[in-house]
Amino acid sequence: MSKLSIYFCGSIRGGRNDAAIYHEIITHLKSFGKVFTEHVGSDKFNEEGIQIDDAKLTDKQIHDRDMSWLQSSDVVVAEVTTPSLGVGYELGRAIEMKKKVICLFRPSSGKRLSAMIEGAKCENLFQVHHYTEVKNACQLLTGILGNK
Ligand SMILES: O=c1[nH]c(=O)n([C@H]2C[C@H](O)[C@@H](COP(=O)(O)O)O2)cc1CO
């Protein structure tokens, strides 16, 4: 199995309610290769609510770094339960770059996933999976990425 370059998307400024879930998914993803955006699962934030690893960067530097990581990635995994403009933007750009995208959504949150994500499903290239427990989401990722 070759090592993958993985771009993980999860809400930052959109709200950090699911940060522990991102962390668990990222930890699992690391068994398949490199995760560029490990900081998305970090619990290190400064007093202004800015993610510590990115606090010294301008918004332009964050955007340009992330777009270059996205371009270099083999696969994009997004936890989309907490709505985030940044994640929506990343997914749109990933589609444009013809990346394989796997979206994970928890209906038990009571939220309804945007039609622009649910409706973007396109066979293997843009997948949207509903899950309950994080361990099920991780099993699903193993099934998809394990034999890549
Ligand atoms: O500090 C940051 N660092 C960073 O890498 N991002 C990227 C990665 C996340 O998948 C996504 C989150 O977007 P948002 O902050 O709009 O929720 O944007 C976003 C921010 C803050 O917008």
PDBQT file of the ligand as one rigid body, heavy atoms in Angstrom, charges set to zero:
ROOT
HETATM    1  O1  LIG A 201      -6.780  29.115  10.781  1.00  0.00    +0.000 OA
HETATM    2  C1  LIG A 201      -7.222  28.418   9.854  1.00  0.00    +0.000 A 
HETATM    3  N1  LIG A 201      -6.466  27.401   9.323  1.00  0.00    +0.000 N 
HETATM    4  C2  LIG A 201      -6.929  26.578   8.337  1.00  0.00    +0.000 A 
HETATM    5  O2  LIG A 201      -6.187  25.681   7.888  1.00  0.00    +0.000 OA
HETATM    6  N2  LIG A 201      -8.236  26.733   7.868  1.00  0.00    +0.000 N 
HETATM    7  C3  LIG A 201      -8.771  25.806   6.850  1.00  0.00    +0.000 C 
HETATM    8  C4  LIG A 201      -8.738  24.337   7.252  1.00  0.00    +0.000 C 
HETATM    9  C5  LIG A 201     -10.176  23.966   7.579  1.00  0.00    +0.000 C 
HETATM   10  O3  LIG A 201     -10.522  22.758   6.884  1.00  0.00    +0.000 OA
HETATM   11  C6  LIG A 201     -11.025  25.120   7.085  1.00  0.00    +0.000 C 
HETATM   12  C7  LIG A 201     -11.910  25.714   8.172  1.00  0.00    +0.000 C 
HETATM   13  O4  LIG A 201     -12.565  26.867   7.687  1.00  0.00    +0.000 OA
HETATM   14  P1  LIG A 201     -13.368  27.856   8.696  1.00  0.00    +0.000 P 
HETATM   15  O5  LIG A 201     -12.357  28.541   9.565  1.00  0.00    +0.000 OA
HETATM   16  O6  LIG A 201     -14.094  28.806   7.786  1.00  0.00    +0.000 OA
HETATM   17  O7  LIG A 201     -14.305  26.996   9.527  1.00  0.00    +0.000 OA
HETATM   18  O8  LIG A 201     -10.127  26.122   6.591  1.00  0.00    +0.000 OA
HETATM   19  C8  LIG A 201      -9.012  27.759   8.325  1.00  0.00    +0.000 A 
HETATM   20  C9  LIG A 201      -8.548  28.613   9.311  1.00  0.00    +0.000 A 
HETATM   21  C10 LIG A 201      -9.387  29.717   9.876  1.00  0.00    +0.000 C 
HETATM   22  O9  LIG A 201     -10.382  30.146   8.956  1.00  0.00    +0.000 OA
ENDROOT
TORSDOF 0
